[in-house]
Each structure stands twice: as C-alpha cells, then as structure tokens.
Amino acid sequence: MQVRGASVSARIAPMKILLLFLLAAAPQYRQALPGYAYQFPRDHFEHPDFRTEWWYYTGNVHARDGHRYGFELVFFRQGDPKGDPANASVWRIDDLYLAHLALTDIDGQRFRYYRRLNRSGPGVAGARAAQSRVWNGNWEAKWDPSTGAQTLTAVAEEIRFTLRLIPRTPPVIHGENGVSQKAAGAGKASYYVSFPRLDVSGSLNGVEVAGAAWMDHEWFTHQLEPGQQGWDWFSAQLDSGAELMLFQLRHADGTPDSYSSGTYIAPDGRATHLKHADFQLQPLDYWTSSQTRGRYPIRWRITVPSLHLALECAAALDNQELVSQDASSPSYWEGAVTYRGTSRGAGYLEMTGYHKAMRL
C-alpha cells in the first residue's frame, strides 16, 4: 500500500507542477475599470492587454439611381491564453483574428456574407496604431492620421468595395465614468467608443455610392455573466440629425437585464447616457431561421419617454443572419433597418443569443 501510495503521489506531483506552470504562463489580462484616460487617436487601435476587442463598421448607402444597400465589416481580436511565450515563431498564436463581411442589397432583397479566421503571422492580420490600420487579409480599415478619415477596403467573391468614411463629430464614449457596465462587479464592463455618424462615399461592386456609417470599438476582458443569454443592439441615424444607440442584455428566459443601457447624441453632438429604466423595447414581429431555428424579432417598438422619442424599427430584409459553420464564432443576426415615428432614419440592428447563448 505504501508503494502504491508513493506511486500515486509521484504521478500527481508533476501534474500540479504542470498546472502551476500553465497558470503562470497564461496572460494576465486587464479589466475595464472606471477612470480610464482615453487617448485618441491611439485608443482607436489595439489593446493587447485586454482579452477581447472588436471594431464594427455598419452603414446604409445608395447608388446614384437610388438603389439601397447596407454593409457590415467587422474585425475581432481574441487573446489566446494558451499561447506559449517561449515560442519564437512568427506563427505563434497570441491572438486570433476573426472578420465578418456582409452586404444587404435592400432593393434587390438579397443578403451575402463572408467570414475569415487568421492568426497574426507575418502580417496576415492585426491591429496596429503604428500603421494606423486594422486588417485581416485584404479586408482593411485604414486611418488618415491628419484628418481622421477612414478608408474601408474589402474583396470577396460577390462583394468588392472601397469606401471613404469622414466623421461628422468627435468620438463618443458610452456608459458612465468611462465604462459601459454589463453586469454587477468590477471589470464586468467594456471600454466602448463610437463614431455615430460618418459620411460615406466610394465604390461598391463597381457602382458609385454615398450614405452614412456607424463605427463601434470595444475592448474588454470580461463582459457577459453566465445568466445573460445575449443582446439586442440598435443604432439609429435620424433625419433630425440625432443618433441613438441602445443595447438590451437578455437573460435565458428572455427578460431584459438591468444593465442594459444606451446613448442619445443630440444634433449638436451632446451625448446623454440612458439607463435601462429610460427606454422600452417591444418586439412586434418575428422571423425564424431555416438554418439555425433561431427566432429573431425583426420589427420593434422603441420608446424613450424623456426624449419624446417613439420609433418603429423594421428590418430592411428578414434574413440577415450570419450563420457560423464551426465553433470559432456564433451565429447571429445583423442587418440594415429603417426607423419611422417621431423621427425617421436608418441604421443597424444586431441580435445574438437566439440560436444559443453567447459566450465571450
């Protein structure tokens, strides 16, 4: 028995040593905490000391003949805690880079999307302040440091565009005390910055287009709690000159979380934080995916009593679902929408967690 006991201990000891080594080698990511000193343009780019980061570009544009399109170009960076710092290879995985590209032909009633997953490698994908760009292969957001203008380029099988985006206003910081809180507790938040209206001009599939875009940039280490199933996110660019961003976090039973919030940007650029109690979101109509069986609300009633806003949000096309083919990313719905009511306008709607729970 003593010999056997010694043998078990001998096997356990190396396992403990290996576990301690892995824990010591794992990156210690920072938390999103109040009081962050934002620095622009530096903070428009990479934050490798946070686990997750994304850059979202969405917009509604039209050709000279009035034909309408919606576009999405999104770059994601996800830190890999299993990366080996001792590995000197250029192919070492410190971060994974995922990107999504989508086009909604509103008047043609057609939706197309593409995705790609890369490691940084020898310049394959990345985000670099020194280069003023975020990219994944030949999909890129390139900044002009002197003007703040951003140029989006993307090439795929049925999508090809070069779009120049010029911000109308300085960046907007969402939330309170510099953080967008997503749950109770320190660090359960993100740093969240937007350009809520950018003038767009350029070429889309060989056609000259113009319109407006919205850019979101978030970085964080912890965001959703286990009981939070997903979210509904709205951007609205209203004809009044105002912009509205709302996100509703949902529990597994479909009820909204009290940490849902938003921002109203007045025509003069003043931003007002909206708490969950300041607005109401009511689904009015649904579409069910034949691929994932997710049942998505595609028409909503939005009310913000303090701002005398009453809007109806409607999908420009029912099926704007990006279906994942593997476990590297979730399936979700994101697409062009229109608004009418006390004001009219256009924007984008993102809905996650209707197929299965989101995990960040």
C-alpha positions in Angstrom: 0.0 0.0 0.0 2.9 2.3 0.8 4.5 1.7 -2.5 1.2 2.3 -4.3 0.6 5.5 -2.4 4.0 6.7 -3.3 3.3 5.9 -6.9 0.1 8.0 -6.9 1.8 10.9 -5.3 4.6 10.7 -7.8 2.0 10.9 -10.6 0.1 13.8 -9.0 3.2 16.0 -8.3 4.2 16.5 -12.0 0.5 17.3 -12.8 0.5 20.0 -10.1 3.7 21.4 -11.4 2.4 21.5 -15.0 -0.8 23.2 -13.9 1.1 25.9 -12.0 3.3 26.4 -15.0 0.3 26.9 -17.3 -1.3 29.3 -14.9 1.9 31.3 -14.5 2.4 31.3 -18.3 -1.2 32.4 -19.1 -1.5 36.2 -19.8 -3.0 38.3 -17.1 -5.4 40.5 -18.9 -6.5 43.9 -17.6 -10.1 44.6 -16.6 -12.2 47.5 -17.8 -12.5 49.8 -14.8 -13.7 53.3 -14.3 -11.4 56.2 -14.6 -9.6 55.2 -17.9 -7.8 58.0 -19.5 -8.8 57.8 -23.2 -6.2 59.0 -25.7 -7.1 59.5 -29.3 -6.2 58.5 -31.9 -4.1 55.9 -30.0 -7.2 54.2 -28.5 -8.8 53.6 -31.9 -6.3 50.7 -32.3 -5.0 47.6 -30.5 -5.3 46.9 -26.8 -3.5 43.5 -26.4 -3.6 43.7 -22.6 -7.4 43.1 -22.8 -8.7 39.7 -23.8 -11.3 40.7 -26.4 -11.6 43.6 -28.8 -13.7 44.5 -31.9 -14.1 47.1 -34.5 -17.6 47.3 -36.1 -18.4 49.2 -39.2 -22.0 49.3 -40.4 -23.7 51.6 -42.8 -26.5 52.4 -45.3 -25.6 53.7 -48.7 -27.3 54.3 -52.0 -26.3 54.5 -55.7 -27.0 57.5 -57.9 -30.2 55.8 -59.1 -31.4 55.5 -55.5 -30.7 51.7 -55.2 -30.1 51.0 -51.5 -27.5 48.8 -49.8 -26.4 48.0 -46.2 -22.9 46.9 -45.4 -21.0 45.4 -42.5 -17.3 45.0 -42.0 -16.2 43.8 -38.6 -12.8 42.9 -37.1 -12.4 40.8 -34.0 -9.3 40.2 -31.9 -9.4 37.4 -29.2 -6.5 36.8 -27.0 -5.4 33.2 -26.7 -4.4 32.3 -23.1 -2.7 29.1 -24.4 -0.1 31.0 -26.4 3.4 29.9 -25.5 5.7 33.0 -24.8 8.7 30.8 -25.3 7.7 30.1 -28.9 9.7 32.5 -31.1 7.9 31.5 -34.3 6.2 34.3 -36.3 3.2 31.9 -36.4 2.9 31.8 -32.7 -0.7 32.4 -31.6 -1.1 35.2 -29.1 -4.3 36.4 -30.7 -6.9 35.1 -33.1 -8.3 37.5 -35.7 -11.8 36.9 -37.0 -13.5 39.2 -39.5 -17.0 39.3 -41.0 -18.1 41.0 -44.2 -21.7 41.3 -45.3 -23.8 43.1 -47.9 -27.5 43.7 -47.8 -29.0 44.5 -51.3 -32.1 46.2 -49.8 -33.9 46.8 -53.1 -32.7 43.6 -54.6 -33.8 41.7 -51.4 -30.5 39.7 -51.2 -28.1 39.1 -48.4 -24.5 37.8 -48.7 -21.8 37.4 -46.1 -18.3 36.0 -45.6 -16.0 35.3 -42.7 -12.3 34.6 -42.2 -10.2 33.5 -39.3 -6.5 34.1 -39.1 -3.5 34.4 -36.7 -1.3 37.4 -37.0 1.6 35.5 -38.6 3.9 37.6 -40.9 1.4 40.4 -41.2 -1.6 38.3 -42.2 -4.0 40.1 -39.8 -3.7 42.6 -37.0 -4.4 46.0 -35.5 -1.5 48.5 -35.3 -1.5 52.1 -34.1 1.9 52.5 -35.7 0.4 51.6 -39.1 -3.0 53.4 -38.5 -4.9 50.3 -39.6 -6.9 47.2 -38.6 -6.9 44.4 -41.1 -7.5 40.7 -41.9 -6.1 39.7 -45.2 -7.3 42.1 -47.9 -10.1 43.5 -45.7 -8.8 46.6 -44.0 -9.8 49.8 -42.2 -7.0 52.4 -42.8 -7.0 55.7 -41.0 -5.6 59.0 -42.2 -3.9 60.4 -39.0 -4.0 64.0 -40.3 -7.8 64.1 -41.0 -9.3 61.2 -39.0 -10.9 59.9 -42.2 -11.1 56.1 -42.5 -10.9 54.0 -45.7 -12.5 50.6 -45.8 -11.5 48.1 -48.4 -12.8 44.6 -48.8 -12.7 42.0 -51.6 -14.7 38.7 -51.6 -16.5 36.6 -54.2 -19.5 38.8 -54.6 -18.5 41.9 -52.6 -15.9 44.5 -53.6 -15.8 47.9 -52.1 -13.6 50.9 -51.3 -15.4 53.4 -49.0 -14.1 56.6 -47.5 -15.6 57.5 -44.1 -15.4 61.0 -42.7 -16.6 61.5 -39.1 -19.0 64.4 -38.6 -18.3 64.6 -34.8 -15.6 63.6 -32.3 -15.8 60.1 -30.9 -18.5 59.4 -28.3 -17.6 57.4 -25.1 -20.5 55.3 -23.9 -21.5 54.5 -20.4 -20.7 56.2 -17.1 -17.3 57.1 -15.6 -15.6 55.9 -18.9 -17.0 52.3 -18.8 -20.0 50.6 -20.3 -21.1 48.3 -17.4 -22.6 44.9 -18.4 -23.0 43.3 -15.0 -22.5 43.9 -11.3 -18.9 43.8 -10.2 -15.6 45.5 -11.0 -14.3 44.7 -14.5 -17.6 43.3 -15.9 -17.7 46.1 -18.4 -16.1 47.4 -21.6 -14.5 50.5 -22.9 -16.8 51.5 -25.6 -16.3 54.2 -28.2 -18.3 55.1 -31.3 -18.3 57.4 -34.3 -22.1 57.6 -34.6 -22.2 59.2 -38.0 -19.6 59.1 -40.7 -20.3 60.4 -44.2 -19.6 57.6 -46.8 -18.5 57.9 -50.4 -16.9 55.4 -52.6 -17.3 52.4 -54.9 -19.4 49.2 -54.2 -19.3 46.4 -56.8 -18.3 49.0 -59.4 -21.1 51.4 -58.5 -20.6 54.8 -57.0 -22.4 55.1 -53.7 -22.9 57.5 -50.8 -24.5 57.5 -47.4 -23.8 57.2 -43.7 -22.0 54.7 -41.5 -21.6 53.9 -37.8 -18.3 52.7 -36.2 -18.1 50.9 -32.8 -14.9 49.9 -31.0 -15.0 48.0 -27.7 -12.3 46.3 -25.7 -12.7 44.3 -22.5 -11.7 41.1 -20.7 -14.9 40.1 -19.0 -18.4 41.1 -20.2 -21.3 38.7 -20.0 -22.4 36.8 -17.0 -23.5 33.1 -17.2 -27.1 34.0 -16.9 -27.0 36.5 -19.7 -28.1 34.8 -22.9 -27.3 37.5 -25.5 -28.2 41.0 -26.5 -30.1 43.2 -28.9 -28.2 46.3 -30.2 -29.7 49.2 -32.1 -28.0 52.1 -34.0 -30.2 54.8 -35.4 -29.2 57.8 -37.5 -32.2 60.0 -37.5 -33.2 62.6 -40.1 -33.3 65.2 -37.2 -29.5 65.0 -37.0 -29.6 63.0 -33.8 -28.2 59.5 -33.2 -29.3 56.8 -30.8 -27.6 53.6 -29.6 -29.4 51.1 -27.3 -28.4 47.7 -26.2 -30.6 45.3 -24.3 -28.9 42.4 -22.5 -31.3 39.4 -22.1 -31.5 36.6 -19.6 -32.1 33.0 -20.6 -35.8 33.4 -20.0 -35.9 36.4 -22.4 -36.3 39.1 -19.8 -34.1 42.2 -20.1 -31.2 42.7 -17.7 -31.0 45.9 -15.6 -27.5 46.6 -17.0 -29.0 47.3 -20.5 -28.3 50.9 -21.5 -27.7 53.3 -24.3 -26.7 56.8 -25.5 -28.6 59.6 -27.2 -26.5 62.0 -29.3 -28.2 65.3 -29.9 -27.8 67.1 -33.2 -25.3 69.5 -31.6 -23.2 66.4 -30.5 -24.1 66.3 -26.8 -24.3 62.8 -25.5 -26.8 61.6 -22.9 -26.4 58.3 -21.1 -29.6 56.2 -21.0 -30.2 53.7 -18.2 -32.4 50.6 -18.6 -35.3 52.4 -17.0 -35.1 55.2 -19.5 -36.3 53.2 -22.6 -38.6 50.4 -23.6 -38.1 47.8 -26.4 -41.1 45.8 -27.5 -40.8 43.1 -30.3 -43.6 43.3 -32.8 -42.9 40.7 -35.4 -40.5 37.7 -35.8 -38.6 35.7 -38.4 -37.4 32.1 -37.9 -34.2 30.9 -39.5 -34.4 27.7 -41.5 -30.7 27.0 -40.8 -30.4 27.6 -37.0 -34.1 27.7 -36.0 -33.3 31.0 -34.2 -36.5 33.1 -33.8 -35.5 36.7 -34.3 -37.6 39.8 -33.6 -37.3 41.8 -36.9 -39.7 44.6 -36.0 -39.6 46.6 -32.7 -41.2 49.5 -31.0 -38.8 51.7 -29.2 -39.8 54.4 -26.8 -37.6 56.9 -24.8 -40.2 59.0 -22.9 -37.7 61.6 -21.6 -36.7 62.4 -25.1 -40.2 62.2 -26.5 -39.0 59.5 -28.9 -41.3 56.8 -30.2 -39.9 54.8 -33.1 -40.6 51.6 -35.0 -37.6 49.7 -36.2 -38.1 47.4 -39.1 -35.6 45.1 -40.9 -34.9 46.0 -44.5 -34.7 42.3 -45.2 -35.9 39.5 -42.9 -33.0 37.1 -43.5 -29.8 38.9 -42.5 -28.5 36.1 -40.3 -24.7 35.3 -40.4 -24.6 31.5 -39.8 -21.4 30.1 -38.3 -20.1 26.9 -39.8 -17.9 26.0 -36.8 -17.3 26.8 -33.2 -15.0 29.7 -33.9 -17.8 32.2 -33.8 -21.6 32.3 -33.0 -24.5 32.6 -35.4 -26.2 35.9 -35.1 -28.5 38.4 -36.9 -27.1 41.7 -38.0 -28.6 43.9 -40.7 -29.9 47.1 -42.1 -33.0 48.6 -40.6 -35.3 51.6 -41.1 -36.9 53.8 -38.5 -40.2 55.8 -38.5 -42.3 57.5 -35.9 -41.5 60.8 -34.2 -38.4 60.8 -36.4 -37.4 58.8 -39.4 -34.0 57.3 -40.3 -31.8 54.3 -40.9 -29.3 52.2 -39.0 -28.4 48.7 -38.0 -29.7 46.0 -35.6 -27.7 43.2 -34.1 -29.3 40.3 -32.2 -27.4 37.5 -30.5 -28.2 34.5 -28.3 -31.4 33.5 -30.2 -29.7 30.4 -31.5 -27.7 29.6 -28.4 -26.2 31.6 -25.5 -23.3 33.9 -26.3 -20.1 33.3 -24.5 -17.3 35.9 -24.6 
